[in-house]
Amino acid sequence: MLAPLLRAELQSPYYNKVDEADKACKEGRWDEASRLLGEAMKLEPDNAGNIMLMSNLGMVRYRMGQDSLAIVTLTEAHRMAPSSVTILSNRAYILTELGYDSEAYEDYALIMELDSTDVDARLRHGVIALRDRKFDVAKADFEYLSRYYPSTPEAMTGMATLHCALGEYREALPYYNELLRGSRELEYLTGRAMCNLMTDNLQEASDDIAEALQLSPDDPELYLYRAALNKMRFRPDDADSDARRAVSLGIDPARVRQFMKE
């Protein structure tokens, strides 16, 4: 049983607010969660736990669409706790989602300095490096993961991503196969579908695309892939239909023009 002092502490107004905020977050009631977190911190402004509450508040504000305020909140939390990997991870995630890759890249680099075992940060650092054409950095990140954490999804995702970026689709396939043995995630199915298309494994590509469309029926990228598949199978009408569907879902028409009938 909890000691009386600890039990009383956990039943305090501060912790009641924290518990209520946690429940509101789980139910997607972001406005209420934001209010409760703020009220908790005002109740005990010197409580050491407020650092993590600020981190949570930053994420809640992001969910509310308050992007700039979310970053400001997390930056203040980082100033107060510069060695917190959780705070940096939250800020880096938001920065990436908002397209601030260079700032997120710096955060992930700092996380790696603070915790060399953080495989997620190293993967994301490598992906941003790859997008910025820093191939040596990305290669170093992904090979580090493959060397020291070979069985993790992050290591396999990194190597698959690297091989695809280098046009080595056949070499990427074993990594996607292994990833999909562990989880039938959309990202892995889409990646393997592309590799199968690029290596003329048309039936395998078809199977992956069909399964992926069950998970995400309005994904324009998948219709682009199926348009390419249908063109390779000499089905121009089906390719044209899929290409037009991809455009209707928001894909750049220039990417699908080759699959459309004149």
N, C-alpha and C positions, 0 to 999 in steps of 0.2 A: 504493500500500500504506500501511497505517497505520504511523505512526512507532512505533518500539519502545516508547517510554514510554506512548503512548496505548493501544497494543495490550495492554500489561501491565495498565494501569489498567482496561480494559474486561473483563479476565479476572480481576479481583480478586474476593474472596468477596462484597464488597458488590454489585457489578454482577451477579454470578451469581445472588444472591438476588433482585435486581430483575427479572432476566430470567425466573427461575422463577416469580415472583409474576405477571408479565405473562402468562405462559403459563397459569397457573392461572386467572386472570381470564377469559381467552378461552374456557376450557373450563368456566367456571361453578363451579370448585372454590373457593368463597368462603372457607371455613374455612382452607384451606391458603394462599390468597393473603394473608389477614389475618396469619397466622403468619409468612410469609416477609417481608412488608413490615416487620413489627415487628422481626424479626431483622436485616434490613438496616440499619434506623435505629440499632439498638443497636451494630452493628459500627462505624459511623462517625457518631457523634452530631453531629459538627460539619460534616458534608457538606451543602453548600447544596442539594443535590437532595432532601434530606429534606422540604422544604416540599411539593414535588409528591407525594412518597410519602405524606405525611399526607393530602393531598387525595384521593389514590387510596384510601387506607385508609378515609376517611370514606365513600366510595361503596361500597366493599366491605362495610363494616359495615351500610350501608343494605340492600344485597342480602341480607345475612344476617338481616335483620329487626330489627337493633339500631338502631332509629330515633333514640332519644335520644342514644345513644353516637355515632352518625354525625354528628349536628348538633354535639355537643360537640367532636368531632375536627376538623370543618371550621371551627368557630368559633376553635379554637386555631390552626389553620393561617392563618386570616384575620388573627388578632392578630399573627402572625409575619410575614405578607406582606400588608399591608392593600391593596396596589395590584394584587394578583393577580386578574384577571378570571376565570380558570379556577376558583379556589377559590370565589369568590362565585357563579359560575354553578352549580357543584355544590351549594352550600348552598341556593341559591334553588330549584333543581329539587326537592330533597328537601322543603323547606318547603312548596312548592306541592303536591306529591304527598300530603303529610300534612295538607293543609287549612289551613296557617298562611299564608293569603294576605297578610295585612298585613306580616308579616315578610319574605316573599318579595318583595313589592312594594318594600320598602325596599332589598333587595339589588339588584334589577333597576335601581332608580333610581341606585344607586351605580355599578353597572356602566356605565350610560349616561354618567355623569359621567367615568368613567375612560376609556371608549372609545365615542365617539359613533357609530362605524361598526358596533357590535355590533347587527345587525338582529334577532337572536333575542331578546336582552334587551328591546329596545324593543317587539317584538310581545307578549312575555309580560307586560310592564309594562302595555301597553294592554288586554290581555285581562282582567287582574285589575282594572284600573280600570273596565272595562265591567261586570264582575260586581258591583262595588261601586257601580255607578250613577254613576260619575264620568265622565259622557259627554264633557265637554270635554277631560279628560285623554286618554281613549281616542282621541277624534277627532284630537287633536294628534299623538299617537304614530303613528297609522295614516297620517295625511296626510303626516307627515314621511317615513315609509318610502316612501309612494307618490311623493313629490316627488323624493327623493334616490336611492332604490334601487328604481325602478318595476318592474324585471324580476325581482326576487327573489320566491321563494315567500312570504317573510314579508310583503312589501308587499301581495301579492295576497290572502293569507289575512287580513291585517288589514282591508283594505277590504271583503272579502266578509263578514267577521264584523261589522263596523260596520253595513253595510247591512241584514244580517239582524236585528241588534238593534233597528234603527229600523223594522223591518217593510218595508223596501224590497227585497223578494225579487227583483224583476225586475232591479234594478240590481246585485244580488249575482251573478246568473247569469254574466255575462261573465268575472268573476274566477274562478269555479269552472271555467268552460270552459277558461280558459287554464291553470289549475293542473293540470287533468286531461290536458291535452295533454302536460304534462311528466312526470306520474306518476299512476298509477291507485291512489292511496292511499285507504284506507277513509275517512279524515276528509273528503277532498274529495268522494268519492262520496256520503257521507251528507249533507254540506252541500248539494250540488246537488240531491239527491233531495228534500230539504225545500223548497228553492226552487221546484223544478218542481211539487211538490204545491200549494204556496201560489199558484202562478200558473196552475194548471189544465193544466199540461203533463203529462197523465197517462201517456202512453206513455213519455215521457222519464223520468218518475219511476219507472215500472215497470222500465225497463232499468237505471237506477242502483241501485235496491234489489236487483234480481236479482244484479247484479255484486258489490255489497257483501256480500250474503249468502254468496257463494262465498268471499269473503275472511274473513268472520266469521259462520259459520252460527248461532252462539248469542248474537248481539247483540240484546238485547231492544228497543233503540231501533228497529232495522230492522223488527221485527215490528209495532211500533207504527205505523211509517210505512206498512207494507203493509196494516195494518188500516184506516188512514185511506184509503188508495188504493182498497181494495176497497169501502169504504162509498161513496166517490165514484162508483164504477163500478156501484153498486146490486147488490152481491154480499154481502148480509148474513151469510150462512152463513160465507163465507170471512173476512169482517171479524171475526166472532165468534171463529173458530178462531185467527186471528192474534193477536187481543187476549188470548185465554187463554194462548197460547204466550208472549206478552210477559210476562204476570204470572208464569208458571211460571219464567221466567228472571230474575225479580227486579224488574221494573218496578213502580212504584206503581200499584195497581189503580185509583186515582182518575183516572189519566191515560188509561186505556183504557175506562172504563166506558161512554162514549158509543158505543163501537164494538161493545159486546156486546148480544146479543139478550136481551130480558126473559125 
